[in-house]
Amino acid sequence: MLYDLITRFGLEYISPFNLFRYITFRAGAACFTAFFLSLWIGPYIIAKLHKIQRDGQPIRALGPERHIKEKAGTPTMGGIMMLFTLTFSTLLWSDLSNGFMWIMLFVTLGFGLIGFFDDYQKLAKRNTDGLSKRTRLGGEFLISAVAAFGLQAITPPDIANHIALPFFQNLMIPLGYFFPIFGMVVIAGFGNAVNFTDGLDGLAIVPVVIAFLVFALIAYLVGNAVFAKYLFLHFVPQTGELGIFCAAIIGAGLGFLWFNAPPASVFMGDTGSLALGGALGAVAVAVKHEFVLCIVGGLFVVETLSVIIQVAWYKRTKTRVFLMAPLHHHFEKKGLSESKIVIRFWIVAIMLGLIGLATLKLR
């Protein structure tokens, strides 16, 4: 919004308005805006959620026993706070003529809406069932498909239907008509992967922030012809602006962590986890770094695989591979404290983020 106003009146070359020409400046401003806005409105939103929900988020009866005692009464739907702050910050600091930004907001808010209805159903029924799997997945795949086709349409034709491989210089694999299906699976898949990871105070939000920090840099490099050529990356015009979107999510995520730090005052719920995961998948598809996302977001991948393995193995043998799935609950059942699990998972996320960054140079 500010960028568009400044360029409309031709002020972008006049100091100090010339700062708005730089994505790095606007990304930093977006991050700080989302963070401080979260601190400002957070107490009000949490108080409202407390008042409306009363008994807070329903706790899974078959989960770790201490959750029923320690987390009972904690409100959910804290993702509303993040959705508001990241949307406001993105619209305030980004170039509104950039099609990539609108697709990112479409996915984020669309997945957030599905998560909101899922959380609402859980609160209304006072159980952990929520929306039916068919309804939820149907909505996710519909939004993901629209986004994938949209990204295909605004990406240059020579790379629109291609995916890139890490560690190889300018190597891209053409998928043709299958690209939208691939993009749809990545977006919906990571939406659910982050959702599976969100089970302990602060567990999901820090790896999400780390992943978006990595992809803010990737988007900036891929969207810059000079840097892309130097690093042997494929150049995707206008994706540099996605660095502002990623920065807004980082600020919103850190602001949410302020209230979600143990013991959590609020949970993000599916409203937040689905939205953040979907946004992460959409950014990766836009910048053609889907496989790097599997490295950077490896923690989310492992958490999802633990659920798939547990369900498949139990249906086949009636026995369990893990004491409980997702994986973080397995470690809880083994007696590890919540803080130790969360911090160790953060460490893993940091290391995976560094490996993901290394792929930009190791080609």
Secondary structure, 3 states (H helix, E strand, C coil): CHHHHHHHCCCCCCCCHHHHHCHHHHHHHHHHHHHHHHHHHHHHHHHHHHHHHCCCCCCCCCCCHHHHHHCCCCCCCCHHHHHHHHHHHHHHHCCCCCHHHHHHHHHHHHHHHHHHHHHHHHHHHCCCCCCCHHHHHHHHHHHHHHHHHHHHHHCCCCCCCEEECCCCCCCEEECHHHHHHHHHHHHHHHHHHHHHHCCCCCCCHHHHHHHHHHHHHHHHHHCCHHHHHHCCCCCCCCHHHHHHHHHHHHHHHHHHHHHHCCCCCCCCHHHHHHHHHHHHHHHHHHCCCHHHHHHHCHHHHHHHHHHHHHHHHHHHHCCCCCCCCCHHHHHHHCCCCHHHHHHHHHHHHHHHHHHHHHCCCCC
